[in-house]
Amino acid sequence: MDKEFKIAIFLVGFLLLISALLLEFLAEIHFLSIPFLLGFLPFSVYLTPYILLSTEQGSLTLQKFIFSAPWKKFLFPLFLLSIYSIFSMLSSTFNHTLFIKLGLWLILPTLLFSTNIISSELTWSCATNDDSEDKCSLRDWVGVLLLWLPIEFGALSGFDISFKQGLSIPALPFAAVIQGLYLFRILRNLPQIGYSFLWNFKDLRIAFLTLFLLAFSLIPLGTQMEFIQFSFTPPSLGETIKLILGIYFLVAIPEELLFRGLIQNLLFKSFNGRIPWFLILSIASFIFGLSHWNNFSPTDLRYVLLASLAGLGYGFVYFKTGKTTVSALVHCGVNFFWAVCFPGTQG
């Protein structure tokens, strides 16, 4: 067992412990009670691959298993679907329509990367050598759309982990990260996704400097545009921990994996130095900004602009560190201060 895998196991255990304490003291859901088990068990099952697939050892172990026979490639998505089925039935929240949608969302992209429905030979050459893993194909972009669009348009809404009536947490962000890693890291073996929790001082320095730069640019701009208005109410320690962990693992990491680890990564591979790196980063950031068009009703273009500018910062951190988990730190910081200091403009 290597150092990276040991750290990942420790992180899983730490997050489970913190989550159990938050349930006990904030939600008054007591350890080993029925509501606790109905929610905590599926949460644990989703959290484990969410973290362990960040390691080389975890990824290689799963790859060795699924590539030993073609049919085994479908076992992992079917396992994720079965977890929803079992625990939603136990909590009386099972939805037949959602079950079908989840099944299609999990199986169709797996089929795409397991067969030649769309040939991986339809590529944009992006490597300076013959390494096919570093070539961007039409199949990659179709895979990104199959992963992203059902989430973007709310087709999978209601996919939650339920503890009791009126209390649930979204399961979709966990499933989206796991599905994205399974498709592109395990089946596709796409380089430079950057999903790793092994950080160094340089990574953190770049992240915090970028966070400060974004704060000193976006806050004045958002205030000048009359989009945000300062209104600070200090949260309790428990609420702060819940907010930070929730933003980082349920919002920042899923979005950074998609928009930086996949979209920005594939854009760089598509253009392969034919246009300046900053222009590619800007394109990825603009796509990120546009993804926020439906966060307000009616659409507020000020929000799209600010999200695009924030995306430039996130994309720069990913570009410099090569790690989506580090750009997610900046993303988390921006969202946290927004939620605490500007609560009237939540999108």
KOLFIPA-397016 format. One line per field, with one value per residue (C-alpha): residue number from 1; residue in one letter; z, x, y. Coordinates in pm, 1 decimal. Layout:
<rs>
kevo <- (NUM;...) .
voti <- (A;...) .
Z <- (Z;...) .
X <- (X;...) .
Y <- (Y;...) .
</rs>
This chain:
<rs>
kevo <- (1;2;3;4;5;6;7;8;9;10;11;12;13;14;15;16;17;18;19;20;21;22;23;24;25;26;27;28;29;30;31;32;33;34;35;36;37;38;39;40;41;42;43;44;45;46;47;48;49;50;51;52;53;54;55;56;57;58;59;60;61;62;63;64;65;66;67;68;69;70;71;72;73;74;75;76;77;78;79;80;81;82;83;84;85;86;87;88;89;90;91;92;93;94;95;96;97;98;99;100;101;102;103;104;105;106;107;108;109;110;111;112;113;114;115;116;117;118;119;120;121;122;123;124;125;126;127;128;129;130;131;132;133;134;135;136;137;138;139;140;141;142;143;144;145;146;147;148;149;150;151;152;153;154;155;156;157;158;159;160;161;162;163;164;165;166;167;168;169;170;171;172;173;174;175;176;177;178;179;180;181;182;183;184;185;186;187;188;189;190;191;192;193;194;195;196;197;198;199;200;201;202;203;204;205;206;207;208;209;210;211;212;213;214;215;216;217;218;219;220;221;222;223;224;225;226;227;228;229;230;231;232;233;234;235;236;237;238;239;240;241;242;243;244;245;246;247;248;249;250;251;252;253;254;255;256;257;258;259;260;261;262;263;264;265;266;267;268;269;270;271;272;273;274;275;276;277;278;279;280;281;282;283;284;285;286;287;288;289;290;291;292;293;294;295;296;297;298;299;300;301;302;303;304;305;306;307;308;309;310;311;312;313;314;315;316;317;318;319;320;321;322;323;324;325;326;327;328;329;330;331;332;333;334;335;336;337;338;339;340;341;342;343;344;345;346;347) .
voti <- (M;D;K;E;F;K;I;A;I;F;L;V;G;F;L;L;L;I;S;A;L;L;L;E;F;L;A;E;I;H;F;L;S;I;P;F;L;L;G;F;L;P;F;S;V;Y;L;T;P;Y;I;L;L;S;T;E;Q;G;S;L;T;L;Q;K;F;I;F;S;A;P;W;K;K;F;L;F;P;L;F;L;L;S;I;Y;S;I;F;S;M;L;S;S;T;F;N;H;T;L;F;I;K;L;G;L;W;L;I;L;P;T;L;L;F;S;T;N;I;I;S;S;E;L;T;W;S;C;A;T;N;D;D;S;E;D;K;C;S;L;R;D;W;V;G;V;L;L;L;W;L;P;I;E;F;G;A;L;S;G;F;D;I;S;F;K;Q;G;L;S;I;P;A;L;P;F;A;A;V;I;Q;G;L;Y;L;F;R;I;L;R;N;L;P;Q;I;G;Y;S;F;L;W;N;F;K;D;L;R;I;A;F;L;T;L;F;L;L;A;F;S;L;I;P;L;G;T;Q;M;E;F;I;Q;F;S;F;T;P;P;S;L;G;E;T;I;K;L;I;L;G;I;Y;F;L;V;A;I;P;E;E;L;L;F;R;G;L;I;Q;N;L;L;F;K;S;F;N;G;R;I;P;W;F;L;I;L;S;I;A;S;F;I;F;G;L;S;H;W;N;N;F;S;P;T;D;L;R;Y;V;L;L;A;S;L;A;G;L;G;Y;G;F;V;Y;F;K;T;G;K;T;T;V;S;A;L;V;H;C;G;V;N;F;F;W;A;V;C;F;P;G;T;Q;G) .
Z <- (0.0;-114.1;63.0;-163.5;-96.6;279.8;275.3;78.0;328.7;614.6;432.9;388.5;759.2;862.9;645.4;772.0;1131.8;1072.5;891.2;1177.4;1427.6;1217.4;1195.1;1570.8;1682.8;1401.9;1278.8;1598.3;1402.6;1650.6;1569.4;1456.5;1463.6;1168.9;1006.3;1054.1;886.2;598.1;502.9;631.4;464.5;105.6;183.1;287.3;-25.5;-253.8;-61.0;-75.2;-455.6;-466.3;-268.3;-354.9;-730.7;-676.3;-623.0;-874.3;-674.2;-652.5;-1023.8;-1132.2;-910.2;-1067.1;-1418.8;-1373.9;-1262.5;-1531.6;-1823.0;-1742.2;-1928.5;-2145.7;-1947.6;-1623.0;-1747.6;-1676.3;-1321.2;-1164.3;-1303.1;-1222.1;-867.6;-832.8;-964.9;-724.0;-426.3;-523.1;-571.0;-239.8;-10.4;-181.3;-140.6;226.7;280.1;66.3;-178.6;-482.2;-810.3;-1120.1;-1363.9;-1186.3;-1180.5;-1560.1;-1610.9;-1379.0;-1556.4;-1893.7;-1754.4;-1610.2;-1884.8;-2211.6;-2155.9;-2036.5;-2358.8;-2552.5;-2406.2;-2419.1;-2786.9;-3123.4;-3150.4;-3209.6;-3317.8;-3106.5;-3431.7;-3512.1;-3337.0;-3333.0;-3313.8;-3002.5;-2905.3;-3032.1;-3029.3;-3114.8;-2772.3;-2855.1;-2492.8;-2543.1;-2847.5;-2817.3;-2999.8;-3092.2;-2849.0;-2565.1;-2632.2;-2666.5;-2334.8;-2169.7;-2298.1;-2183.2;-1839.2;-1811.2;-1990.6;-1792.4;-1478.5;-1631.6;-1739.3;-1415.0;-1558.9;-1250.6;-984.3;-682.4;-666.3;-294.7;13.5;253.8;630.7;730.4;599.1;535.4;569.2;279.2;105.3;-272.7;-399.0;-755.9;-697.7;-558.9;-844.8;-1102.5;-980.5;-960.2;-1304.4;-1453.6;-1308.5;-1415.4;-1773.7;-1827.8;-1581.4;-1572.7;-1912.4;-2123.2;-1927.4;-2014.6;-1900.1;-1696.3;-1526.9;-1209.8;-957.9;-666.9;-300.8;-277.9;-243.4;-183.3;-55.4;-407.6;-487.5;-176.9;-235.5;-589.5;-466.3;-187.8;-397.7;-668.8;-410.7;-283.2;-637.2;-718.3;-397.9;-467.4;-824.8;-817.3;-502.9;-624.9;-970.6;-836.4;-603.6;-882.4;-1101.5;-809.6;-823.4;-468.9;-142.5;172.0;460.3;698.4;956.7;1122.0;1114.8;1408.2;1404.5;1311.8;1034.9;904.5;885.0;717.4;468.9;375.9;337.1;148.7;-95.9;-152.3;-203.6;-345.1;-563.9;-618.9;-694.0;-930.0;-1126.2;-1135.1;-1252.9;-1537.8;-1645.8;-1577.9;-1561.8;-1866.0;-2073.3;-2029.4;-2050.2;-2376.1;-2524.2;-2469.3;-2631.3;-2922.5;-3008.9;-2909.6;-2905.6;-3220.7;-3021.0;-2705.3;-2375.8;-2229.0;-2509.2;-2440.7;-2072.4;-2160.0;-2376.0;-2094.6;-1846.6;-2074.6;-2103.5;-1723.5;-1698.9;-1945.7;-1739.0;-1473.3;-1705.3;-1541.4;-1177.5;-1169.8;-1319.4;-1530.3;-1644.2;-1500.5;-1736.1;-1453.6;-1285.4;-1606.7;-1639.5;-1278.3;-1301.4;-1621.5;-1453.1;-1151.5;-1395.7;-1527.2;-1178.4;-1129.0;-1472.3;-1405.7;-1081.5;-1264.3;-1545.3;-1298.6;-1054.3;-1279.6;-1000.5;-1010.9;-635.2;-585.4;-821.5;-622.0;-309.3;-475.9;-603.3;-251.4;-104.3;-346.5;-287.5;90.2;120.8;-117.8;89.7;417.6;311.8;28.5;116.7;-73.4;-414.2;-399.8;-739.2) .
X <- (0.0;163.9;161.7;-105.4;-346.6;-286.3;-365.0;-683.4;-798.4;-728.9;-928.8;-1226.1;-1220.1;-1182.2;-1471.8;-1695.8;-1615.4;-1682.7;-2006.3;-2124.9;-2051.7;-2235.9;-2538.0;-2531.6;-2491.3;-2652.5;-2928.0;-2978.9;-2960.7;-2804.4;-2532.1;-2660.7;-3024.4;-3240.2;-3236.7;-2858.9;-2804.0;-3044.2;-2840.4;-2491.9;-2445.6;-2509.8;-2312.1;-2016.8;-2046.9;-2044.0;-1769.9;-1522.1;-1467.1;-1503.2;-1177.3;-997.1;-1020.2;-794.7;-507.3;-301.9;-338.9;-717.4;-749.6;-515.5;-694.3;-1029.0;-879.9;-727.3;-1061.8;-1285.5;-1048.5;-1022.5;-1353.9;-1563.8;-1883.7;-1714.2;-1699.6;-2071.1;-2056.0;-1939.7;-2219.5;-2471.7;-2334.5;-2390.0;-2744.4;-2813.7;-2709.6;-2972.7;-3233.6;-3173.3;-3155.8;-3427.3;-3660.9;-3566.6;-3633.9;-3951.3;-3811.2;-3770.5;-3874.0;-3918.1;-3861.6;-3543.7;-3425.1;-3456.6;-3284.5;-2999.0;-2962.1;-2931.8;-2691.6;-2467.1;-2484.7;-2485.3;-2148.2;-1999.7;-2122.2;-1970.9;-1624.1;-1648.6;-1742.4;-1676.9;-2019.0;-1819.5;-1469.7;-1185.5;-991.2;-1189.0;-933.1;-780.6;-409.3;-277.7;32.3;384.6;422.8;207.3;47.9;-321.0;-420.0;-313.7;-534.4;-872.9;-1148.1;-1509.0;-1594.6;-1437.6;-1663.7;-1973.9;-1879.1;-1848.9;-2192.8;-2353.4;-2204.2;-2284.1;-2608.5;-2849.7;-2720.6;-2723.9;-3087.3;-3207.6;-3292.7;-3149.7;-3297.5;-3420.3;-3119.3;-3056.8;-2942.4;-3235.6;-3189.0;-3544.9;-3839.4;-3727.0;-3356.0;-3142.4;-2816.3;-2762.0;-2613.8;-2575.0;-2247.9;-2085.4;-2216.9;-2112.2;-1751.1;-1738.5;-1896.3;-1661.9;-1356.0;-1479.0;-1537.9;-1229.9;-971.0;-1056.8;-1209.5;-1057.5;-729.8;-723.9;-400.4;-380.8;-720.4;-541.1;-772.7;-531.8;-534.8;-154.7;-85.6;239.3;321.5;344.8;-7.5;-150.4;41.6;-96.2;-447.0;-450.4;-289.3;-549.5;-828.7;-713.1;-685.0;-1037.1;-1171.2;-1012.4;-1143.0;-1483.6;-1621.2;-1572.6;-1699.2;-2004.0;-2080.6;-2038.9;-2276.1;-2525.7;-2532.4;-2406.2;-2462.3;-2261.3;-2456.5;-2240.2;-2386.0;-2118.6;-2213.8;-2147.5;-1845.5;-2058.2;-2235.0;-1900.3;-1757.3;-2074.2;-2070.9;-1703.3;-1720.1;-2048.5;-1922.1;-1588.7;-1709.1;-2058.8;-2000.1;-1635.8;-1484.3;-1763.9;-1751.9;-1371.5;-1345.3;-1587.1;-1481.5;-1109.3;-1010.5;-1220.9;-1329.1;-1023.8;-797.3;-959.4;-951.4;-575.5;-539.1;-761.4;-571.3;-223.5;-51.1;-217.8;-374.3;-239.6;-295.1;-476.1;-733.7;-802.9;-836.6;-1077.8;-1291.6;-1316.3;-1401.0;-1671.5;-1826.7;-1816.5;-1984.9;-2256.1;-2332.2;-2464.3;-2722.7;-3006.8;-2907.3;-3133.4;-3478.5;-3482.6;-3123.5;-2891.4;-2601.7;-2410.7;-2388.3;-2265.9;-1996.0;-1877.9;-1877.2;-1670.6;-1417.4;-1400.7;-1351.7;-1041.2;-895.9;-991.4;-858.8;-529.6;-479.8;-546.8;-312.3;-31.1;-76.2;-227.9;-473.6;-849.6;-864.3;-649.5;-853.8;-1151.4;-998.9;-1021.1;-1370.3;-1472.8;-1323.2;-1512.6;-1843.3;-1794.5;-1731.5;-2017.0;-2257.1;-2147.7;-2093.9;-2346.8;-2628.9;-2893.2;-2748.8;-2729.3;-2752.4) .
Y <- (0.0;325.0;662.0;812.2;525.7;545.0;917.4;847.9;584.7;825.5;1095.3;861.4;774.6;1138.3;1254.5;974.7;1068.9;1439.7;1356.9;1135.2;1412.5;1670.8;1441.8;1389.9;1750.3;1952.3;1721.5;1517.9;1194.2;957.6;709.4;363.9;474.2;369.6;718.6;728.3;390.8;462.6;768.3;699.8;361.0;479.4;797.3;578.2;365.5;670.6;851.2;561.4;547.1;927.6;946.5;620.8;677.6;977.8;733.1;541.1;220.7;250.0;324.0;43.0;-209.2;-125.3;-123.3;-468.3;-603.3;-455.7;-515.7;-887.3;-939.0;-701.3;-754.0;-648.6;-288.8;-261.6;-396.7;-70.1;151.8;-122.6;-128.6;246.5;206.4;-78.9;134.0;391.2;119.1;-57.9;242.3;446.8;150.6;120.4;490.6;483.8;739.9;512.3;676.0;457.7;742.9;853.3;491.1;469.3;805.1;709.0;376.9;547.7;809.3;540.6;277.8;476.2;650.8;321.1;162.5;453.0;397.0;17.6;-21.9;141.0;306.7;624.2;538.9;673.5;705.2;1021.3;1238.1;1579.9;1514.1;1679.5;1489.3;1532.5;1154.8;854.0;816.6;770.8;837.6;1199.9;1254.1;1417.8;1230.3;1293.8;1016.9;1219.0;1516.1;1299.3;1137.8;1480.3;1581.5;1255.7;1310.4;1681.1;1767.4;1545.8;1717.3;2065.7;2037.6;1879.0;1538.4;1364.6;1590.0;1400.4;1172.0;1222.8;1035.5;1045.6;1022.9;1094.8;1292.0;1647.0;1574.4;1457.0;1539.4;1528.3;1201.2;1326.7;1520.4;1205.3;993.4;1255.5;1256.5;877.1;840.4;1100.3;929.1;587.7;697.6;910.8;784.5;413.7;332.0;611.2;657.3;1027.7;1197.4;1518.6;1500.1;1605.6;1441.1;1398.6;1494.8;1494.9;1865.7;2050.9;2399.0;2540.5;2416.5;2583.7;2906.4;2938.4;2857.7;3115.9;3389.5;3332.8;3337.3;3677.2;3814.7;3697.1;3849.1;4187.1;4189.1;4018.0;4181.7;4541.6;4445.6;4263.2;4554.0;4809.6;4606.7;4602.7;4224.4;4161.5;4344.8;4281.6;4126.2;3924.2;3688.5;3471.6;3102.5;2871.4;2642.1;2342.6;2531.1;2657.2;2305.0;2176.3;2462.7;2426.0;2046.8;2068.8;2330.3;2158.6;1802.8;1862.1;2168.6;2261.1;1920.5;1803.4;2130.0;2144.6;1785.3;1860.5;2207.8;2188.3;1819.7;1728.4;2030.8;2255.5;1951.8;1833.5;2184.3;2200.2;1859.5;1963.8;2281.2;2154.7;2492.1;2623.5;2908.1;3080.2;2898.9;3199.9;3191.0;2822.7;2899.8;3181.8;2952.0;2696.8;2973.4;3112.6;2765.3;2747.5;3087.1;2988.5;2678.8;2919.0;3074.5;2879.2;2941.9;3245.8;3287.4;3492.7;3456.4;3720.5;3791.0;3959.6;3621.6;3457.7;3725.6;3694.4;3313.8;3334.1;3562.1;3332.1;3044.0;3219.7;3201.3;2838.0;2747.9;2927.7;2732.9;2405.8;2512.9;2591.5;2301.9;2034.6;1944.6;1989.0;1932.2;2243.5;2460.6;2330.1;2488.8;2830.4;2752.2;2652.2;2969.5;3192.6;3012.4;3007.5;3380.9;3447.7;3236.3;3397.7;3760.0;3798.0;3558.0;3754.6;3662.8;3283.9;3119.4) .
</rs>
